[in-house]
Amino acid sequence: MSLDVIPDWCHNTVPMEKLETAVEDGSQSIDRAARILVRLVESDDIVTLASVMEDTCLPKSTAARLLRALERNGLAQRRRGGGFRPGPVLVEYARRDSSVGDLAALAWPFLERLGQTTGETTNVAIPTPGGVARVAQVNSNHPLGAGNWIGSRIPIHASSMGKVFMAFGAAQPPFGRPAKLGPNTITDMADLLVELERVRTLGFATTWEELEAGLCSTAAPVRGSRGAVIAAISVSAPTVRTSRERLAELAAQVVLEANALSDAINHYPGERGA
């Protein structure tokens, strides 16, 4: 039977208005559950029923029902001391897809070597629903640096690492018109898509005063054992001591270290199939 054809028994038993209402209610429930799931994954604090109610403005009965549904499906797990944490399905996916349990520790020597080579600030980051999350950073020795971004969520469209994630399928472009954050932020979606095609062609991304004035960066993808992009390495520097020509040179060095980290991940002793 074609999915485009509604069988007669549907017309005979459930009015179309009720079917449409049921679909809308189902979509709303999915959206609410997704918001709770994002909260579970991103929160550094214990997620409680009260905090979910506060963040989502849901009534207690609805929040509790959605948490139980997530728990039944392995997406949430009760903590022994109270509250919830990501469930075993998410934990297993993260372990399997990120290849290693401690990306920051594994990436550290590559970041240090890249920092020594370039003299600039180096980072490794992962994509999250809230933006680019930097998990390790090696600061430059210059008095004027690129700032400390650990723990911050960087808007994906204004970050060289965010461009890498979007270009290689690890993250989705923002919905609607991207916000202008710096003098050169790409705010037109068509222009952003052209930029992402350029990133795929070159194998690296750059920004020049797109996140904020006076800051430039370049990033390259880090891949897991199955070839999927799971992280990115970047170099960030003030524009006052960086030319666009030098940024291209930094990009080549970033690509080398990103490839080396990818190889290390793929040969990590705990990696499946290694």
N, C-alpha and C positions, 0 to 999 in steps of 0.2 A: 504494500500500500504506500502511495506517495505521502511524504510528510507534509506536502502542500495541501492535501485534501483532508478536511475534517470529517470523520465518519458520521453517519446519520445518528448513531446512538448518542454522540456528544450533543447534537442539536436537540435530541429528544429528552435528554435528562438534565443538562446543565445549560442555562441561558448563557449566550455569548458574553453578556455584561459581567456575569459572575466569573466566567473563565478569565476575562481580562483583569478583573479585580484580583483574582487568585494569583495571576502571573505577576501583577504589580506588587502584591504582598510578598510573594516569594523573592522577587528581586530586592525588595527592601530588606528582607531578612538576610539575604546573602551579603548585601552591602554592610549591614550592621555587624555580622559575624566577621567580615573581612577587616573592619575597623578594629575589632577586638584582637584579631590575629596579629595585625600590625603592631598593636600596643604590646602584645606578648613578646614579639620578636625584638622590638626596638628598645623596650624599657630596661634601664639599668637597675630599677627598683623592683620590689615585689609587687606583682599585679594582683590586686584584691578585687572582690566584687564591688566594694565601695569606690575604688579608683576607676574601675570600668564605668560605673554609673556616672561618676563625675566627668570623665573624659568624653563619654558618648551621649550624655543627657538621656540615657535610657532608664525606664522604670526598673525597679529591683527585680520584678518577676521576669521581665524580658531579658535583662542582662544575665540573670542566673540561668535561664533556659538556654541561651546561646552558649554560655560557658560550658554547660553540661553537654551540649551537642558537640562542641569542639573537643571536649574530653573523651566522649564516646568514640570519636573518630581518630584519636591519637594525636590531635593537633594542640591540645592543652593537657597539662598534668598538674594535679594538686601537689603543692609543696607540703612537706611533713610539718613545718611550722605554721602553715596557713598560707593562703594565696595560691597563685597559679604561676606556672612557667611553661615555656614551649614544650610540647609533647614529644613522644618518642619518634613519631613520623618526621617532625621537623629536625630533630636532633640527628637522626640517621641521614636525612637528606643533606644537611649541612656538612656532616662528616664525610659523606661520600662525594659530594659535589665540589667541596673546597679542597679535597685531596689530603689536606693535613689539618690536624687539630689546632696548631698554633702557627698561623701564617706570619704573624708579626715576628716571632722568634726565627723562623726559617728565612725570612726576608732580610733580617737585620744586617748580616754581613754584606749583602748585595747593596743595601742602602748606604752602608758605610763606605764601601768601595766607590760607589757612584758619587758620594759626597766628596771624597778625597780627589776624585778625578775632575769633578766640575767646580768644586769650591762652593756649591750652592746647597740649599735645603732639599732633601729628598724624602719621598713619602711612598708608602704602599697603602692602597685603599680597596674597599670592596663596595659593590652596589647594594643599596638598601632602598626600601620603598620611600624613605624620607630624603633620599639624596645620596651623595658620595660620602662614605664613612672612612676616614683615614684611621688606620689601626697602628701605624708605626711611623715615626718621623725622626730623621737625623738632621739637626740644625746646622746651618753653615757657620763658619767661624767669623764671618763679617759682622760688624756692629749693626749694620742695616740688613735684616733678614726678611724672610717671607712670612713670618708669624707662625704661631703654633696652632695647628688646626685639629689636633687630636681631640676626639670626642664631639667634634662639630659635624653637622650634616651640611654638605656643600650642595647648593642647587646644581642639578645635573647638567643643565644646558650651558652653564658659565664656567665649567671646569674641564680641563684637558682630559682628566681621568673619566669624567662623566661622558665626554664625547666618545671616548674609547668604548665605554660600556654600551652606549646607545648604538654605535656603529657596528659592533660585533654581537649584538643581540643579548647582552647581559642586563640591559635595562631599556625601558621604553621612553621615548621623548615625552616632554611634559604635555599635559592637556591644555588646550587654549593657547593664548599668546604668551610666550616666555617673558618673564619679568626682566626689566632692564636693571642691571646691578652695577655695571661699570660703563665707561665711555664707549666701549666697543662690543658690548653684549649683543649677541645675535637674538633679535626679538621677533623676526619673521620666520614662521615655520618652514616656508619653502626654502629660505636661505639656510636654515639649520639642516634640512635634509640634504642640500647640496654639500654642506660642510661635512656631514657624516659620510657621504660617498667619497669625498676627498680623503677622509681618515682611513677608510677601508682600502683605498688605493695605495696610500703612503705607508700604512701600517703603524702610524703614530698620529697623535693629535697635538695641537698647540693652542694656546690662548695668549692674547695680548691686550691687557687691560679690559678683560671681559667680566671677571669677577669683581675687581675693584681697580681703581686708578693706581698706576705705578707698579702693577704686578703682572708678570708673564709666567707661563709654564709650558711644559711639554710632557706627554705621557705615552706609554706603550702598554699593550695588553700582556697579562700573565695568564697562561693557559694551564688547565688541569690535564689529567691523563687522557681524557676523551676529547681533547681539543677545544673544549668550551672555555670562553674567557671567564675567569673566576675572580680576577683582581687586576690592578694596574699599578705600575710604578711611575712616579713623576719626579721632575725637577722643577722647583719654583724659584724665581729670582726677581728682584726689583728691576724695573725697566731702566733705571738710571745707570746701571752697569752692564746692561745686556742689549745687544743689537739684535735685529731680526736674523741677521746672518749667524750670529753666535747661537741664537735659539735653535737654528737648524742643526748646528754642530752638537748642541746638547741633546737634541732629539735622537741623533745617531747613537750617542752613548747610552741613552735611556733604553733604546731598543735592544742593545747588546745585553744590558743587565736584566731586562725583562725576559729575554730569551733564556738567559742563564738561570734565572729563578724558576722559569717554567721547567727546565730540564731537571733542576733539583727537586721540584715537586713531583715530577714524574718518576724519579728514582728514590723517593722517600720510602724508608723501610715499611712504614705503616700503610702505604698506598696499596689498594687492591690491584692485583694483577702485576705488581712490581716484581 
